[in-house]
Amino acid sequence: MDQKADDIEAKVIGIVKEMLVKDEVRPEQKFASLGADEIDMMAIVIELEDEYSISIDDSMLDTRKTTKDLIDYIRRAITNAAIQNK
């Protein structure tokens, strides 16, 4: 994994930890096991949109069940935004 990907993973995990008030969050953990409800997830999405200046489709919450799923989604969104801005 390259440095930029590591940075994204660390930042997303940090935001999830902060928003859910957790000491530890692992990429493979399901949001449900972290106690996240729909309101928590929307708050996380808003924070990530602000952090990365991207738009996250609300429907993605239905299919992204783990922190890793969210990290992968953010990576793709950043890549797609960079391609569109060229």
N, C-alpha and C positions, 0 to 999 in steps of 0.2 A: 504494500500500500504506500502511495507517495505521501509526502508531507502535507499537501493540500487536503487529501482525503482524510488523513489523520486529524487535521485541524477541524474539518467538518464534523467528524465523528465526535471529537472531544467537545466541540461547541454544542452540538445537538444533545449529547448526553448531559452536559452542564445545564442546559435550559430545562430539560426534562426533570433533572434532579431539583433544580430551583423551584420550578412551578409545582412539582408534586411534593416538595419538602421531604426528599429522600436523601439518605447518606450515600447510598450506592444504587447505581442503575447500570445494568449490563445490557449490551446490545440485543441479546437473545430473549430478554425478559418481555413478557406480554404486558401491555398497558393495564389490562384488567388485573393482573397479579400485583401491579404497583398501586392499585386502588384508584386508577384514573377513570373518571366518568366523562360524559360528553362535554360538559362545561370545561373540565380540565383540559381535554384534548383541543377544544377550540382556543383556549388561552395559549396553549403550546403552539398551535398553528399561527396565531396572530404574532406571537413573539418571534417565531422563525421567519415569518413573512417580513417583519420589520428588520430582523438581523441580516437577512440575505437579499432584501429588496426583490422578492419574488412573490408571485401569487400562487397560493396552494388551493387546489380544487377541494371544496368541502367533502365531496364524495370519496376522496382518497382515504378518509378516516374509516370508511366501511371496509376497506381491504388491507389497510396497514395495521397490523396487530401488534408488532413488536417495535422496539426502539430501532433495531437494525432496518426494518422495513421503512421507517421514517427517514433514517439516515440515507438509505439508498434513493428514496424519492427526492430528498433535498439535493443530493449529488446530481441526479439526472436533471432536475429543474435548473440548477446552476449552470450545468453544461449546455442545456437547451437555450437558456437566456443568453449565454456568451455567444453561441452560434448565431442566434437571431440578431445580436447587436453588432455583428461583423459587417 
